[in-house]
Amino acid sequence: MIDLNADLGEGFGRWRLTDDDSLLTSVTSANVACGFHAGDPATMRRVCERAAAAGVRIGAQVSYRDLAGFGRRSMEVPAAELTAEVAYQIGALDVFARAAGSAVSYVKPHGALYNRIVRDAEQAAAVVEGVRLAGSAMAAAAGTAQVALPVLGLPGSAVHRAAAAAGLPTVTEAFADRAYRPDATLVPRTEDGAVLTDPEEIVARAVSIARGGEVADAEGGALRLSARSLCVHGDTPDAARLARRVREALAAADILVRSFT
């Protein structure tokens, strides 16, 4: 069993990058841009409504405040400020998710922030505190106990260690369309070959990961990735068709595709 997630709502105003409606027919979890790297209130509302109607879980894809760089530039943000910005993004998305009859079910950092908190313990702790703060506010609004939002990220990352210490669930993730270093971290997008584009290769890697098998790393070695969720990037060329092919291949391999929440 594995979850299939993709990044949705990555547009701004009249500009749209992701084919949200098509992706929602294949994925089980939607990482929705919250306005800092992409997305705007109207887009967030629309994607939440359509995800809720499709029975797809809604996740907050939080980022550095970097619209111009699409959230892919690492930034030096003070811990308290980063905590507040993470909580702010989750809260904004949750308004639209709840209006659609759903709720934010998990959090996935985006881009440079995602990669930074694999190793940066200080920024990882700030992100986790933002997730915890948002969960407390969501619980207070609903009159329930603390909402412990799961954090989606790379296995063994600093953010997962911080989340576990704070009592938040962690969910391990792997990427079908990204190249990996031998240490199981992602090859930076600034390097050639970081993003995989061959559909056959991506589909084969997805099935192997879901089965607990091996995939090739960027240096030709064998790498075994542990994952409860599998990502296909929404901005990958022809992403919607690729996600559909991955979903069909997983089903053909008798792998149940369902959300982790």
N, C-alpha and C positions, 0 to 999 in steps of 0.2 A: 504494500500500500504506500502511496506517495501523493503528496499535494503538488499541484502544478500552479505556479504563480507567474504573473507578468506585471510590468509597470504600465499603468493606465493614467489617463488624464493629463498626459504630458504635452500640453498645448498652452496657449495664452491668447485670450481674445479670439480673433478670427483665425489664428494660426493653430493647426492641429498636427501633431506628430504621430500619435498612436491611433490605430484603428480600434477604438474601444469596443464598439458593438460586436465586431467580429471576434475579438479576443475573448469577450465574455461568453462566447459559445463554447470555448475550449478550456479555460482556466477554472480552477476552483477557489483561488484566492487572487484578489486584485490589489496591487500596491498602488494606491492613488496619490498622485502628486498633490502636495498641500500648499502650493503657492510660492515656495521659496526657491525651487529650481525650475519649476514649471507649474502650470495650473492656475486657475483663477476661481473665484466663487461660483460663477455660472457653470464652469466645467466640472468642478468638484460636485456640485449638486446633481448635474446630469449623470455623471458616472456613478454616483452613489445610488441614484434612483434605478438605473439600469442594472447595476450589480445586485441590488436587493431583489429586483424583479426576477433575475436569473438565478437566484439562490447562491450567488458567489459571495464569499466572505470579503469584507472590506478591511484593508490594512492601511495605516498611515505611513506614507513614504516620506520621511522627514529628511531634511537636507540643510546644508549651509545656505545662508541667504545669498544666492548667487544665480539670479536669473540669466545674466549675460553669459555666464560660463556653464549653464545647465547643471550647476552643482558639482561639476567635475574638477574644480580647482580647490586644493586644500587651503584652509584658512586658519589663522590664529584667532580663535574666538575665546574670550575669557569663560571659564567654566560656568559661572553663574549666568552669564548671558546665553550660553549654549543651552543650559538647562531650561531657561525660560522660553527660548525659541523652539525647542523640541515640544514642550508642553503646549505652547501656543498653536503649533501646527496640528497636533493631535486633536486639540479642542475644536479648532475650526472645522476639521473634517468630520468630527463626531456630530456636530450640529446637523450637517447634511445627511449623514448616515442615519441618524435617529429620525429625522424628518421623513426619510424614505422607509422607515419601519425596520431598520437594521441598527448596527452600531459598529464602531471601530473595534475589530477583533484582535488586532496585533499591530506591531510596529516594525517597519523595516527601514533602516537608514539607507540613503541613496548616495551613489557616486563616491566623491572624495571622502565624505564623512564615513561611509560604509568601510572604505579601505583604511582610513585613518584609525578607526577604533578597533581594528584587528589587533593592533599593537600598542596604541596610545592609551594607557590606563587612565590618565586624567580626563581626557575627552570621553572615553568610554563611560567613566563614572558620571560625568555630566549628562550624557545622553540617558543613562539609566535613571538618574534622578528626575529628568524631565518626563520620562515614561511613568515613573512612580507618581509624580505630581499630577499628571493628567489623569491617571487612574483614580487617585484620591478625589479629584474634582468630579469625575464621572460618577463615582460611588455616592458622593454627597448629593449630587443632583438627582440621582435615582433613589436615594434613601436606602442604599444597600451597603453591604460590607465592601472593603477595599477591592477595587477592580485591578487584578494583576494581569496586565497586558503582556502576552508573549512577545519576545524579541527575536526576530528572524535574522540570522547572521551566519558567518563562517564557523565551522567547528573549531573549538579551541581558541577562539578569539577573546581579546580582553573584554569586549562588551558582554560576552556570554559569562565570563567569570564574574563581572560586576553585577550582571542581572541575577545570577544565581545567589550571590551574596545578599542581594536586596530582596530575595524571595520571589523574583519574577520568573515565569517559565521561559525556557529558551528552546528555540527550534532551529535545527541545523539545516543549512541550505547548500545546494550545489547548482552550478550553472552549466546548462547544456551547450550554450553558445559562446563560452569564454574559455580561453586557454589558461592553464594552470602552471605555476612553477612547481619544481619537485617538492617544495615544502607545503604544498596544497594552498598557497595563496594565489590570487589572480595575477596574471601578467598585466602590467599597467597598460592602459589604452594608448599611451604614447609609444609603445613598442609595436613593431610589425607582428602581425599574427595574433594580436591580443583578442580580437573578436573573430569567431568562426562564422563562416558564411555558407559552407557546403551543407545543404539540407540533409544529405545522406549521412554525413559525419555527425551532425548535430542529433539526428534521430537515433543513430546507433549509440552515441554517448549517453543520451537520455535513458535508453533502455538499460544499458550496462550499469549506470549509476543507480537506477531504481532497483536493480537486482542485487546490488552490493558488489558488483564486479569491478574490473579495472578499466581505466581510460589512460590514454597516453598523455604525459605531461609535455611541456614545451621543449624539453630536451630529449624526448624520445623514450623516457623511462615509463614505468608502469605506476599508476597512482590509484589508490582505492579511496573513494570519497564517501563519507557517511552523511546521509541527508534524509530528512523527513519532508523536505520541500525542494522542488526542482524549478528553476527559473528559466524562462525564455524572455529575453528583453523585448519590450514593446517597440523599441526604436530600431531593432534589427531589421534589415531589408526583408520585406514580405513576411513580417512577424506573425500576422494572423494565420496565414496558410501554414507556416512552420509550426505554430502552436497546435493547430489542428492535426498535422501529421504526427507530432509527438504524442498527442493524446490518443490517436488511433493506434500508434505503434505500441504504446503502453498497454492498451486494452487487448491488442493482439497477443501480447506476451503474458496475458493473464495477471496483469498488475492493476490493482484497484486504484483509481484516481479519486481522491477525496480530500477535503480540507482538513487541516490539522486542528482546527478549533471547533 
